[in-house]
Amino acid sequence: WLRAANTQSSSGDGIAELVLQALATKVFFASFRCETCSKEEAKYRCPRCMKYSCSLLCVKKHKLALSCNGVRDKTAFISVNEFTDLNLLSDYRFLEDVGRTADAAARHCMVHSPATKRLLYCLRNKARGCNIELKTLPVGFTKRRENSTTFNFMVPDDKTLADILKPYIDPVESDPVVCQRLKIYTASPQSDVRILMKIENRSRNSIRYNELDASRSLLDNLKGKVIIEYPTLFVVLKTLKNDMVVLGQVIGNYNGKVTFKVG
């Protein structure tokens, strides 16, 4: 009887503790107003942006206004003073998920298929013959997974960069929808358009870009350069300012950029 009484007492204490936690949570939220409508008491807090909301309608409005997906950012910075056991558990589970994802990627049949290996071998040989240093990342890296490059003898390699860009930024030859989206480029003189490519194997505090010659072919522009997985070209306007420093320039600022992945 005594053991049963102790069990009931422990159960009752647990329920009482849950009730107290619920009341404390309610009092905590009652001290905040909805940050969307500013009228009602807050009932929810977004796990990602920590904004307070009072209803499902306000939750949806805040997601649209802030482009928030409502999913907690597992890699968000947390100061040491605010770090708790729950944060430690979250980090541990996150690392476990990363390990499982990497293991699944390594076991994927397409990654190690003979066809994939032959394609990479063919691409490296072709690049080496063109004086281009092509490097590939280990299995599991995002850029390795996103690389959809194929080798096609029917695609001409003597097409100039200016001709490649015409369907996008030429005011006459580009598609009307694309032209409208990139009107800042179509309205600018072609002499203001610059094509840049990031120089690989440099430290993060010394990022530089090569300026490519639009009158030459993509093949000629890539000769003598290092490419990791696939080349990414940045189409920028020299009249606008940004922090993209061109190799050899003390200050080379560009803005209004469009990114093209080649391959």
VENCOR-V101201 format. One record per run of one state. SS is the DSSP state (~ for helix, > for strand, _ for the rest). FROM is the first residue (numbers start at 1). TO is the last residue. If there is no record, write none. Layout:
SS_FROM_TO + SS_FROM_TO
This chain:
__1_1 + ~_2_30 + __31_32 + >_33_33 + __34_40 + >_41_41 + __42_43 + >_44_45 + __46_51 + >_52_53 + __54_55 + ~_56_66 + __67_79 + ~_80_82 + __83_84 + ~_85_107 + __108_113 + ~_114_129 + __130_132 + >_133_135 + __136_141 + ~_142_146 + __147_159 + >_160_160 + ~_161_169 + __170_175 + ~_176_181 + __182_182 + ~_183_186 + __187_189 + ~_190_192 + >_193_198 + __199_203 + ~_204_206 + __207_208 + >_209_212 + __213_216 + >_217_217 + ~_218_222 + __223_225 + >_226_228 + __229_231 + >_232_237 + __238_245 + >_246_246 + __247_254 + >_255_261 + __262_263
